[in-house]
Amino acid sequence: MRSRAIESFQDRLERVSLAPLIHTQKTYYLFVFLLLATVAWGLYAYAIQLRYGLVTTGLGDQVMYGVYIVNFVFFIGISYAGALVSAILRLTNAGWRSPITRISEIIAVGGLTDGALQPIIDLGHPERAWHIIAYGRFQSPLLWDIIAITTYLVGSLLYLYLPLIPDLALARDRLGQSASGFKRKIFTVFAVGWQDTPDQRKRLNRAIGIMAIMIIPLAVSVHTVVAFIFSMTLRPGWNSTIYGVYFVIGAVFSGTAVLLIVIAIFRKVYHFEEYIKEKHFRNLGYMLLALLLLYLYLTFTEYLTGGYKMEEGEEQLLTLVMLGKNAPWFWFFVIAGMIVPAFLLIFSKLKTIPMVLIAAVLVVLGMWVKRYIIIVPTLEVPLMPFEFGSYSPTWVEISIGLATLAGFSVMVTLAAKFMPLVSVWELKEEAEKETHHKEEAEGQR
């Protein structure tokens, strides 16, 4: 009876997970069309920027970083959390992680690709990006950043691909003529002859374990180096020794919130309710709450340290952030991005999924605003006895920023058409383990 139940579970799992690869609803095409239209509008805005220069943006000699660099820090942070959450849960052998690891790895690759484009967009001439590689000095954190991001991107692609091999072979064997010839070729090529032999499985598990260990220091190094770009600059607010830790924790915090939102969307759209359960939202909600409290502590430490000493630049910055024109942004981050989500997560037992999702959305918005607060107000504080700088993003920057978000959404959405969004083979293994443990427990009785 129990073996039949396992077979029934596996049949349903294969049918539900492979269905998006061959069946496409009209709403999917409409959604992708809207995203591509947003990307196209962003490309038009970028063409305007290329033709007329950065004068079309709100950037200037004093405030030279704006929406683009805010998005850079934000999307790199999302990518960091996606890989780290997957790697840590895999290494700790947390069985409940199986349905969400694939999605977190897709987010990692998509966020990293999107984030890496932002500094190039920020350049007046994108071809100058090559100058950093060809003529950059190794003492520059910018060069460190390029090396770290490139290495991390390669590692993330491998970490996404390796656990995908058995499921690509499954799609190759199960879908047959129901999939297009192009997709069948992709499945065949990237399945690399997988036949699920004991030797193949042993080697694959070893390779995945190695990559899970390697991806953690790679991820930590990337966001630490991103923090160095700011903390190694003599500016009020940036000249801090905690920025490496601060950025890493902030990255995991915002990335976990994005992961919650994405798995909720895929769960609803592709009917993964049997596999992505309430416990996944509850466990990720606990993680989000722990990270929130840790980030709140680091934020308090950051502002207490500057406010206690009250050096001239720090005093001007704190006044600008907490009482000046940037105060609405700051207090939105504190109240909507930290305090309200904390209460929602603490009392999430009432309605776990809705309250955790609302908290996640507020965290994502609050953390984008926090990156804005870190970057822009510091640059508005004058280094010489001049007037404060000012920055307001133009339609060009806003359009490109929205196109960046749409591009990330396109990558994540298209992934659903070329790979199973849940790790079928790992879910099967987990189900077999649970059944085996139950049989042993009943045998002992």
Secondary structure, 3 states (H helix, E strand, C coil): CHHHHHHHHHHHHHHHHHHHHHCCCHHHHHHHHHHHHHHHHHHHHHHHHHHHCHHHCCCCCCCCCCHHHHHHHHHHHHHHHHHHHHHHHHHCCCHHHHHHHHHHHHHHHHHHHHHHHHHHHHCCCHHHHHHHHHHCCCCCHHHHHHHHHHHHHHHHHHHHHHHHHHHHHHHHHHHHHHCCHHHHHHHHHHCCCCCCCHHHHHHHHHHHHHHHHHHHHHHHHHHHHHHHHHHCCCCCCCCCCCHHHHHHHHHHHHHHHHHHHHHHHHHHHCCCCCCCCHHHHHHHHHHHHHHHHHHHHHHHHHHHHHHHHCCHHHHHHHHHHHCCCCHHHHHHHHHHHHHHHHHHHHCCCCCHHHHHHHHHHHHHHHHHHHHHHHHHHHHHCCCCCCCCCCCCCCHHHHHHHHHHHHHHHHHHHHHCCCCCCCCHHHHHHHHHHHHHHHHHHHHHC
